[in-house]
């Protein structure tokens, strides 16, 4: 091997390292202590962070064990139930008005007359009987007069439609020279032009029960369930429907039900329970009892 000349043999300054300055100045021991102290500090910081993280995890596990519930990896849907129904108002005389979505009214009662103006949309009226104070609904210049009955009025822009569901009413246009009133009995519908000028004669038709139910379907509450317990479903059907339901076994109350059902369509509920949960209906004189299929 060829012998190499020692550093600086040719007169050039030897290369320096980062440790030459502390060695030459006598600060080497101090620098070494500072480096060791910094390394120790960083190790302690990492230890504290790791310890805090571990404690947080252990605390979470402890709380979960105490509550008996562990957080799942994915969000859990919250059970819910909701009733969608038209706005219902009770007037000062006890009459009840159902307002279809977007409908508005103005109420003006006097000792001699109960007057309501339908300013927009469609409404159904259940009139409290009082022969001394007629109940009058006006819409687009058309007047519906009743004493104690039930009927729906709809403003359709060019026409006004009146549908009687109980009792009788008279329908006429409001003008300086009022037209002869048109009598209307339950189960009948009349369509009157809003404008009295060259208007055709009122169009009166009889409707079947199914057609009336279809036209007034907006009045029926809709029950929406998402994982709701069957006990809640039964309660809401009893509150908003007309069929009495009961649980044959208390454990059935915890069965989870999901769906959107009309409050008057208990058959749809029974079909859903039979198909999804093997629950059948036992019809009795007191109502419908729900039981597990055997």
NUKOL-177001 format. One record per residue (C-alpha): residue in three letters; chain; x, y, z. Coordinates in Angstrom, 2 decimals. Example, Ala and Ser with C-alpha at 12.3 -4.5 7.8 and 13.67 -1.06 7.14 Angstrom:
2
- ala | A | 12.30 | -4.50 | 7.80
- ser | A | 13.67 | -1.06 | 7.14
***
This chain:
294
- unk | A | 0.00 | 0.00 | 0.00
- unk | A | 1.31 | 3.43 | -0.85
- unk | A | 2.03 | 5.61 | 2.18
- unk | A | -0.05 | 8.82 | 2.14
- unk | A | 1.43 | 12.02 | 3.53
- unk | A | -0.06 | 13.18 | 6.82
- unk | A | -2.68 | 15.96 | 6.71
- unk | A | -0.99 | 19.29 | 6.25
- unk | A | 2.28 | 17.82 | 5.03
- unk | A | 2.06 | 19.84 | 1.82
- unk | A | 1.41 | 23.07 | 3.74
- unk | A | -2.43 | 23.02 | 3.40
- unk | A | -4.57 | 23.40 | 6.52
- unk | A | -6.04 | 20.06 | 7.61
- unk | A | -9.87 | 19.65 | 7.30
- unk | A | -11.84 | 20.59 | 10.44
- unk | A | -14.80 | 18.84 | 12.02
- unk | A | -17.73 | 20.18 | 14.06
- unk | A | -16.10 | 18.97 | 17.28
- unk | A | -12.78 | 20.83 | 16.86
- unk | A | -14.14 | 24.15 | 18.19
- unk | A | -15.48 | 22.78 | 21.52
- unk | A | -12.27 | 20.76 | 22.03
- unk | A | -10.02 | 23.77 | 21.37
- unk | A | -12.02 | 26.10 | 23.61
- unk | A | -12.38 | 23.64 | 26.47
- unk | A | -16.21 | 23.59 | 26.18
- unk | A | -16.41 | 19.97 | 25.12
- unk | A | -17.60 | 18.63 | 28.50
- unk | A | -20.26 | 21.35 | 28.77
- unk | A | -21.50 | 20.65 | 25.26
- unk | A | -21.65 | 16.93 | 25.94
- unk | A | -23.69 | 17.53 | 29.11
- unk | A | -26.06 | 19.85 | 27.18
- unk | A | -26.55 | 17.26 | 24.47
- unk | A | -27.27 | 14.53 | 27.03
- unk | A | -29.74 | 16.80 | 28.83
- unk | A | -31.60 | 17.63 | 25.59
- unk | A | -31.82 | 13.96 | 24.64
- unk | A | -33.16 | 13.11 | 28.09
- unk | A | -35.72 | 15.96 | 27.90
- unk | A | -37.04 | 14.75 | 24.55
- unk | A | -37.30 | 11.20 | 25.84
- unk | A | -39.28 | 12.40 | 28.87
- unk | A | -41.65 | 14.40 | 26.59
- unk | A | -42.29 | 11.37 | 24.38
- unk | A | -42.94 | 9.29 | 27.47
- unk | A | -45.48 | 11.79 | 28.83
- unk | A | -47.37 | 11.90 | 25.50
- unk | A | -47.46 | 8.12 | 25.26
- unk | A | -48.61 | 7.85 | 28.89
- unk | A | -51.42 | 10.39 | 28.39
- unk | A | -52.64 | 8.59 | 25.27
- unk | A | -52.65 | 5.26 | 27.05
- unk | A | -54.54 | 6.71 | 30.01
- unk | A | -57.19 | 8.18 | 27.72
- unk | A | -57.67 | 4.83 | 26.02
- unk | A | -57.90 | 3.01 | 29.35
- unk | A | -60.42 | 5.56 | 30.64
- unk | A | -62.58 | 5.07 | 27.55
- unk | A | -62.52 | 1.30 | 28.00
- unk | A | -63.38 | 1.68 | 31.71
- unk | A | -66.37 | 3.94 | 30.97
- unk | A | -67.58 | 1.59 | 28.25
- unk | A | -67.33 | -1.38 | 30.60
- unk | A | -69.19 | 0.47 | 33.35
- unk | A | -72.00 | 1.44 | 30.96
- unk | A | -72.09 | -1.96 | 29.29
- unk | A | -71.87 | -0.34 | 25.85
- unk | A | -68.86 | -0.21 | 23.53
- unk | A | -68.73 | 2.40 | 20.76
- unk | A | -69.07 | 0.65 | 17.38
- unk | A | -66.81 | 1.32 | 14.44
- unk | A | -69.67 | 2.89 | 12.44
- unk | A | -72.38 | 5.39 | 13.53
- unk | A | -75.60 | 3.87 | 14.88
- unk | A | -78.93 | 5.15 | 13.49
- unk | A | -81.10 | 6.69 | 16.21
- unk | A | -84.61 | 5.27 | 16.47
- unk | A | -87.22 | 7.90 | 15.63
- unk | A | -90.90 | 8.42 | 14.87
- unk | A | -92.60 | 11.43 | 13.29
- unk | A | -96.17 | 12.47 | 12.55
- unk | A | -96.84 | 14.51 | 9.40
- unk | A | -100.28 | 16.10 | 9.59
- unk | A | -101.98 | 19.27 | 8.33
- unk | A | -102.18 | 22.27 | 10.61
- unk | A | -105.33 | 22.11 | 12.75
- unk | A | -106.93 | 25.16 | 14.35
- unk | A | -109.81 | 25.39 | 16.78
- unk | A | -111.82 | 28.58 | 16.27
- unk | A | -113.38 | 30.61 | 19.11
- unk | A | -116.78 | 28.92 | 18.64
- unk | A | -115.28 | 25.40 | 18.82
- unk | A | -115.28 | 24.79 | 15.06
- unk | A | -112.20 | 22.96 | 13.76
- unk | A | -110.25 | 23.85 | 10.59
- unk | A | -107.66 | 21.65 | 8.88
- unk | A | -105.34 | 23.66 | 6.63
- unk | A | -103.63 | 21.98 | 3.70
- unk | A | -99.95 | 22.83 | 3.38
- unk | A | -99.70 | 26.52 | 2.35
- unk | A | -103.34 | 27.41 | 3.08
- unk | A | -104.19 | 30.59 | 5.02
- unk | A | -107.39 | 31.98 | 6.53
- unk | A | -108.69 | 35.14 | 8.21
- unk | A | -111.28 | 34.83 | 10.99
- unk | A | -113.86 | 37.54 | 11.67
- unk | A | -116.54 | 36.55 | 14.18
- unk | A | -119.38 | 38.84 | 15.31
- unk | A | -122.29 | 38.12 | 17.66
- unk | A | -124.53 | 37.51 | 14.64
- unk | A | -122.18 | 35.87 | 12.12
- unk | A | -119.15 | 33.61 | 12.05
- unk | A | -117.11 | 34.54 | 8.95
- unk | A | -113.86 | 32.98 | 7.70
- unk | A | -112.01 | 34.12 | 4.59
- unk | A | -109.94 | 31.50 | 2.78
- unk | A | -107.14 | 33.66 | 1.41
- unk | A | -105.09 | 30.83 | -0.10
- unk | A | -105.12 | 27.08 | -0.68
- unk | A | -107.56 | 24.49 | 0.64
- unk | A | -109.15 | 23.95 | 4.04
- unk | A | -111.65 | 21.57 | 5.64
- unk | A | -114.16 | 22.91 | 8.18
- unk | A | -115.99 | 21.02 | 10.92
- unk | A | -118.58 | 23.56 | 12.03
- unk | A | -119.94 | 23.74 | 15.58
- unk | A | -123.75 | 23.90 | 15.44
- unk | A | -125.32 | 27.27 | 16.29
- unk | A | -128.47 | 28.15 | 14.31
- unk | A | -128.39 | 31.71 | 15.65
- unk | A | -124.92 | 32.35 | 14.15
- unk | A | -124.46 | 31.06 | 10.60
- unk | A | -120.96 | 29.98 | 9.61
- unk | A | -119.80 | 31.55 | 6.32
- unk | A | -116.63 | 30.85 | 4.36
- unk | A | -115.73 | 33.15 | 1.46
- unk | A | -113.11 | 32.56 | -1.22
- unk | A | -112.59 | 34.55 | -4.43
- unk | A | -116.07 | 36.05 | -4.23
- unk | A | -117.79 | 32.71 | -3.55
- unk | A | -119.74 | 32.31 | -0.30
- unk | A | -120.36 | 28.97 | 1.47
- unk | A | -122.98 | 29.18 | 4.22
- unk | A | -123.62 | 26.50 | 6.87
- unk | A | -124.94 | 26.06 | 10.38
- unk | A | -123.48 | 22.79 | 11.61
- unk | A | -121.79 | 20.60 | 9.04
- unk | A | -118.43 | 19.62 | 7.53
- unk | A | -117.06 | 20.66 | 4.16
- unk | A | -113.88 | 21.51 | 2.26
- unk | A | -113.23 | 24.65 | 0.21
- unk | A | -110.41 | 25.01 | -2.32
- unk | A | -109.29 | 28.12 | -4.19
- unk | A | -108.14 | 27.00 | -7.61
- unk | A | -107.39 | 30.34 | -9.24
- unk | A | -110.17 | 30.54 | -11.84
- unk | A | -112.58 | 28.40 | -9.83
- unk | A | -113.65 | 27.63 | -6.28
- unk | A | -114.44 | 24.03 | -5.34
- unk | A | -116.68 | 23.02 | -2.44
- unk | A | -116.98 | 19.42 | -1.21
- unk | A | -119.49 | 18.55 | 1.54
- unk | A | -118.61 | 15.63 | 3.80
- unk | A | -121.43 | 16.01 | 6.34
- unk | A | -124.77 | 17.87 | 6.46
- unk | A | -125.73 | 20.55 | 3.93
- unk | A | -124.51 | 23.97 | 2.78
- unk | A | -125.51 | 26.62 | 0.27
- unk | A | -123.03 | 28.09 | -2.21
- unk | A | -123.41 | 31.43 | -4.02
- unk | A | -121.34 | 34.22 | -5.58
- unk | A | -120.93 | 37.48 | -3.68
- unk | A | -121.89 | 40.47 | -5.81
- unk | A | -124.12 | 43.52 | -5.90
- unk | A | -126.82 | 41.26 | -7.33
- unk | A | -126.22 | 37.92 | -5.59
- unk | A | -126.98 | 34.79 | -7.59
- unk | A | -129.43 | 32.18 | -6.36
- unk | A | -127.66 | 29.94 | -3.83
- unk | A | -126.91 | 26.37 | -4.86
- unk | A | -127.82 | 23.78 | -2.20
- unk | A | -125.22 | 21.08 | -1.67
- unk | A | -125.66 | 17.88 | 0.36
- unk | A | -123.08 | 15.50 | 1.83
- unk | A | -121.25 | 13.47 | -0.80
- unk | A | -121.57 | 16.21 | -3.44
- unk | A | -119.11 | 18.64 | -4.96
- unk | A | -119.63 | 21.91 | -6.79
- unk | A | -117.21 | 23.93 | -8.91
- unk | A | -117.99 | 27.65 | -9.34
- unk | A | -116.16 | 30.14 | -11.51
- unk | A | -114.46 | 32.82 | -9.43
- unk | A | -115.54 | 35.54 | -11.87
- unk | A | -119.27 | 36.30 | -12.08
- unk | A | -118.98 | 37.71 | -15.61
- unk | A | -120.30 | 35.27 | -18.22
- unk | A | -119.71 | 32.43 | -15.77
- unk | A | -121.24 | 29.02 | -16.51
- unk | A | -123.78 | 27.48 | -14.19
- unk | A | -122.33 | 25.76 | -11.12
- unk | A | -121.20 | 22.20 | -11.87
- unk | A | -122.60 | 19.86 | -9.18
- unk | A | -121.52 | 16.19 | -9.09
- unk | A | -122.00 | 13.29 | -6.68
- unk | A | -118.81 | 11.56 | -5.52
- unk | A | -118.23 | 8.06 | -4.22
- unk | A | -116.77 | 7.48 | -0.78
- unk | A | -113.49 | 6.38 | -2.35
- unk | A | -113.30 | 9.54 | -4.46
- unk | A | -113.98 | 11.73 | -1.43
- unk | A | -111.28 | 9.90 | 0.53
- unk | A | -108.84 | 10.38 | -2.34
- unk | A | -109.55 | 14.11 | -2.62
- unk | A | -109.17 | 14.63 | 1.13
- unk | A | -106.22 | 12.27 | 1.62
- unk | A | -104.10 | 15.27 | 2.64
- unk | A | -106.02 | 15.40 | 5.94
- unk | A | -104.85 | 11.92 | 7.01
- unk | A | -101.73 | 12.00 | 9.23
- unk | A | -98.72 | 10.04 | 7.98
- unk | A | -96.66 | 8.13 | 10.51
- unk | A | -92.95 | 7.80 | 9.76
- unk | A | -90.87 | 5.26 | 11.71
- unk | A | -87.15 | 4.53 | 11.62
- unk | A | -86.21 | 1.70 | 13.95
- unk | A | -88.98 | 2.78 | 16.33
- unk | A | -90.15 | 0.29 | 18.98
- unk | A | -93.47 | -1.37 | 18.21
- unk | A | -94.90 | -0.01 | 21.48
- unk | A | -94.43 | 3.54 | 20.08
- unk | A | -95.97 | 2.52 | 16.74
- unk | A | -99.06 | 1.11 | 18.50
- unk | A | -99.39 | 4.29 | 20.58
- unk | A | -99.28 | 6.58 | 17.54
- unk | A | -101.79 | 4.47 | 15.61
- unk | A | -104.12 | 4.62 | 18.61
- unk | A | -103.68 | 8.40 | 18.80
- unk | A | -104.09 | 9.24 | 15.10
- unk | A | -105.96 | 6.24 | 13.65
- unk | A | -109.35 | 4.69 | 14.27
- unk | A | -108.36 | 1.09 | 15.03
- unk | A | -107.43 | -0.10 | 18.51
- unk | A | -104.21 | -2.12 | 18.67
- unk | A | -102.80 | -4.07 | 21.62
- unk | A | -99.66 | -6.12 | 22.26
- unk | A | -100.35 | -9.76 | 23.13
- unk | A | -96.85 | -10.10 | 24.60
- unk | A | -94.93 | -7.33 | 26.40
- unk | A | -91.69 | -8.35 | 24.63
- unk | A | -93.21 | -7.32 | 21.28
- unk | A | -93.01 | -3.71 | 22.37
- unk | A | -89.25 | -3.74 | 21.72
- unk | A | -89.50 | -4.92 | 18.10
- unk | A | -88.00 | -2.29 | 15.78
- unk | A | -90.26 | -1.01 | 12.98
- unk | A | -89.39 | 1.17 | 9.97
- unk | A | -91.71 | 2.55 | 7.31
- unk | A | -94.08 | 5.35 | 6.27
- unk | A | -97.75 | 4.55 | 6.87
- unk | A | -101.06 | 6.39 | 6.76
- unk | A | -102.71 | 6.52 | 10.16
- unk | A | -105.94 | 5.16 | 8.67
- unk | A | -104.26 | 2.23 | 6.89
- unk | A | -103.79 | -0.36 | 9.63
- unk | A | -103.79 | -3.13 | 6.99
- unk | A | -100.45 | -1.84 | 5.68
- unk | A | -99.01 | -2.00 | 9.20
- unk | A | -100.25 | -5.57 | 9.70
- unk | A | -98.74 | -6.64 | 6.37
- unk | A | -95.40 | -5.07 | 7.31
- unk | A | -95.36 | -6.80 | 10.72
- unk | A | -96.25 | -10.17 | 9.20
- unk | A | -93.63 | -9.97 | 6.45
- unk | A | -90.71 | -8.50 | 8.44
- unk | A | -91.27 | -9.73 | 12.00
- unk | A | -93.56 | -12.81 | 11.84
- unk | A | -96.18 | -10.96 | 13.89
- unk | A | -99.82 | -11.70 | 13.17
- unk | A | -103.09 | -10.02 | 14.09
- unk | A | -105.77 | -11.59 | 16.24
- unk | A | -109.03 | -9.71 | 15.68
- unk | A | -111.21 | -9.51 | 18.78
- unk | A | -114.28 | -7.52 | 19.81
- unk | A | -112.06 | -5.12 | 21.74
- unk | A | -109.69 | -4.54 | 18.81
- unk | A | -106.64 | -6.11 | 17.18
- unk | A | -104.15 | -8.02 | 19.33
- unk | A | -100.63 | -8.52 | 17.96
- unk | A | -98.92 | -11.86 | 18.64
- unk | A | -95.87 | -13.85 | 17.54
- unk | A | -96.66 | -16.26 | 14.74
- unk | A | -96.69 | -19.84 | 16.04
***
